[in-house]
Amino acid sequence: MSRTTDVAGERNQLRVGRLLKAHGLKGALKLELYTDSPERRFVPGAEFTLQVPEASVWHGKTVTVRDYRVMNSSSVVFFEGVEDRTTAESLVRAILWMDEDENDEDDAWYAHQLVGLEVVRDDAVIGRVLRVEHLPAQDLLIVRTATTEVMVPFVAAIVPTVDIAAGRIVVTPPDGLFEELPSASDGAARADAVNERASE
């Protein structure tokens, strides 16, 4: 399931991938996909906005696809102007965003669509989506309950249903995610449970 959202405060964009590591000596990079249609996203000439730290030489810049291949079951991308391994390594961990189009996947949503949705567990409303936070590994839904804010990994195992038309999402969280926990050790156990569920 694709979980792609827009960069907060900017035009609607889809998060479509993350650059994992340099591949070979000619500027190629291995790619973690956040899209179900890489052959349509990563065509020659496709341009991506980069999400990188402000200190990066790539901050505020875009990259353009030169070639996309699947090599040994791994997605590999080449960008214009990235011709050697050293330049490729300077892009590692960058997240790739592209402008919304009319044919986006049915299971892709934008942050502005998710904010304000009711959060439902076991047919009961337990809170609302306050905001979406974009992390390198996954997105987090920040859910406001009656007493606190809860960070919910935006993965299919925990958020199986998003119904924009009905104004709600359905969650199936691990035990303890939405409960008040009395001690720090219990909090650590809750974090372990969430991480385990999110990795399934």
PyMOL commands that set and color helices and strands:
alter all, ss='L'
color gray80, all
select helices_A, chain A and resi 38-41+85-89+111-114+184-198
alter helices_A, ss='H'
color red, helices_A
select strands_A, chain A and resi 13-23+28-33+47-51+62-71+74-79+95-99+118-121+124-134+139-144+149-153+161-163+168-170
alter strands_A, ss='S'
color yellow, strands_A
deselect
rebuild
show_as cartoon
